[in-house]
Amino acid sequence: MPLPTSAPTLTDGVVTLRAHTPDDAEGVLAMARDPETVRWTSIPVPYGPGHARRWIEEKAPHDWRTGAAFRWAVEADGRFAGNLDVNPGPPPSVGFGLAPVARGRGVMARAQRLAARWAFREAGLPVLHWWAQAGNLASWRVAHACGFRHEGTRRLAVPRRGGLVDGWFASLTATDPMTPRTIWWPTPTLTGERVRLRPHTAADLPRIVEACADPRTRHWLPGLPHPYTVEAAQEFVLTARLDESLGRSVTWAVADPVDDRLLANISVFALDDPVNPTAGEIGYWAHPDARGRGVVGGALDLVVAHAVTPVAAGGLGRHRLQIGASWSNTASRHVAERAGFRLAGRFTRDGVVGIDGDRTIEDGAWYELLA
């Protein structure tokens, strides 16, 4: 059956994909000028009314007629909500942009499922590839919700203004269910008497650099990049957010409850272990000026309480938690013991500690806490 030469109308009763009309021009213009659209795409800047008209009246219809790309307007609540494209490739790919007024309601995930079903059934495409600039969590959230499999980060693989940037890549095949492959763990704010746990912000980056460049931190965590730069801190935060989306871990900035200054970092990881799916391991480090003040201990109490809370009640649903530390790392071991963790064993020659040429392999202390 030949493919249509203009956009077919597709709907799930909530969201509709349809051909663009002149009435969409104002919505296209507003979306193209939105700071988030500008940040994450290579759309022309400045974007004027002429760009919007050419897209609606020339580009989208031309691509349908020639089969170069299948471009729809997304409609929700009776008004323009965004654009969605399927490029037949090779390789076949998807792209989308959502108007600010339609964000946060699952509109684009619904639209993407409609387009994917059409692409697989009517256009006969075997796969759809998605990619975005690394860090574009909003775009990844749509792909994640639709069942795309995350395939990793590629260095300098996505063109943007001024050059190439790192990209996230994922794919969906015609036989894949269009449901999330992994749980996307939220990072809730947890508040105690001494600390407040929250997601990281850009303001935390200099403090992360200071903490991870500190000789004591480097001694116990010799795998940290050296020298530790702002770029390394950005990569650390970005990896934490991505790992949450892939069900692997949850990471918090430990902040001062008064001035919001970063004091430490704490994570629960190994949440996706198929052999022990309701266990987890906790790791932490402190900024030099926050040591010896009970900061990490206060954070650990909050994290343990959250980790053992059932998933249905907003927690991580863990039945067992572990903490590992070098045998001679008395400060880290004291934190674990104070929180009620039991020493489960001493592992011989468990890991490397030390800085640069002064490194040794040391026994490890492993603690556990049963919910």
C-alpha angles and dihedrals in degrees: 000000000000117000119250118263093217133040114285116219114250125181141169093195093264104050127032131200112205144148117289118258132196088256089068093065096092092048093047090050094049092048093047091052095047111115093232092053090049092047098053104033140053093236112148116275120237094033113199138186089266091061091053094048093049091050093051100037102033118011102046096043092044092053092050092050093049097036090237091129140346109234126184137180112231115224127193130166088008096298142087111284105169150303129282126188134189114197112199090210134151092273100032111230144172133223133178146172127199128208114242093243091059100047126115097027104089093255097134094045089057090047092048092052090051092050094045093052090050092047093051099040104032104025093036095226112164097206143008121215123206127194136168140167109288108264097034094127094166092060092042090051089061093048091044092052090052095054101258113161112233108231101183145263122305119201117240092348104131123069116229135159109303097014145311128335135190114275140205115222133197139160142207123200128206091254097048119107110244094234130102115284094205138026112258103221113216121223103225123192110253118194128199136164095272105023145024120216117211141145116286122266133199088259089067096062099087091048091049089053091050092049097045094044091052112112093230092053091047091050093059095034104040092165093072116113114263125238089032108217138183087258089057090051091050090050090050093053093043092050090050092055092046092049090053089055090051093051094247105115149339120230129191136190108229105222138186106256091221107045099013091234114159110253103167146339130243132182140182108210142167087058091142098056104140092202094054106019097172098048130086144181127230126214131178146171133187135218110249094248092052098055122115094020101098091254097131092040091054091048092048092054090054093046094048091051090050094044096054094044111105117260090239088060093049100268136109097260096226121167096188133027129193135198123192125197138164110268093243095046093103095169094056092043091051090054091053094046093047089055091056100260114151122224103249099180152322113252115207116237091350102165151346122271132175140065127283110308094001099075131137137177111245137188116260131229114216122198131188138193123195119210 
